[in-house]
Amino acid sequence: MSTYTLDTSTSRAHPTPAPMRRLTVPKLQARKGGEPIVALTAYTTRMAQLLDPHCDLLLVGDSLGQVIYGLPSTVPVSLDMMCAHGAAVVRGSWHAVVAVDMPFGSYEASPAQAFESAARVLKETGAAAVKLEGGEAMAETIAFLIRRGIPVIGHVGLTPQAVNTLGGYGARGGDREEAGHILADARAIAAAGCFAIVVENVVEELAVELTRAVSCPTIGIGASAQCDGQIVVTEDMLGLFERTPRFVRRHDDLASRIGDTAATYAAEVRSRAFPGEAEIYRTGK
Ligand code: KIV
């Protein structure tokens, strides 16, 4: 197990004694069928510092719309938000590949629009890759980006940016026809050159079939343990919200622990038990 020192001037976590080189996109791509890829979402420097030693991939997901900004969906998320949070996560990490979500409206119009947005993301954040949602319809754009030096993670199955056409966040691929479309989507974007594909909230058999059908790693979220890696929204895993998706295992109950801590603090303030400067100076506590 490595130890880390925190450089407070840059907020970077440095491994002790020697810096390790960051994982690369080709190294992650080569994990197909091998050691599972550990991925989590991160939106802030401090969270990146805490997660990075344990992860192969940190995704600055557009789920930050709901998690950080209290928005009703990922649809209103902007490129400015993604760039600001992407840069924060890169500053807080040294080991994992950092990928940033392309927000709704920043890439769908044309390959040229996608290139302009994705190039801005890589320049302003220092991230190594972008992720975008969609299947066959996005294959040309994905190939365009990759030929121009921008690694891309695809995203099929439940694609939250399409909530208005899907009509909700339910599991996808339940009937053979829809499963066939999702499989065709995954094949098309894998052939276009994605180095990994997120497979979200699809029935297990489809996730297994899809993982066998494509040559790049699949990263499941509510899909199957047979995917080549797994990702969840970190705040869901930590139990920061009362409601979490059905497929998320809550490893903690951070919401009630934060509430309890805030209540303790509030009680101290109200009972004037809060130490002042003079008291800290006098007692050293
Ligand atoms: O936006 C996000 O956080 C994601 C992951 C849940 C895969 O796309």
Residues whose N, C-alpha, C, O or C-beta is under 5 A from the ligand:
A	BS01	KIV	T41 G61 D62 S63 V198
